[in-house]
C-alpha cells in the first residue's frame, strides 16, 4: 500500500465513521465531533486525490472540506461576516 492509499483510506474511513455514528444516532449530525471528523476526513481524502492527480475527487473532497468547515464554524457560533 502506497502513502496516498494510506492517507486516502484514513480520510474516507473518518467520513464513513461520522456517517455511521450519525445514522446510528450515536453522534449528533450537527455536533462539533461530526464536523471535525468530516473536515479531517475530507481534507485527507482531498490530499490523497491531489497526490494521484485525480481532479474530480480533489474538487469533491475540497468542497466537502469547505462545507464541513462552514458547519463547524456555525456550530461553534463563529461569525462568518
MOSULLIN-V181838 format. One record per helix or strand of 2 or more residues. SS is the DSSP state (2 for helix, 1 for strand). FROM is the first residue (numbers start at 0). LEN is the number of residues. Records with the same first field share a line. If there is no record, write none. Layout:
SS: FROM-LEN, FROM-LEN
This chain:
2: 2-21, 31-20, 54-21
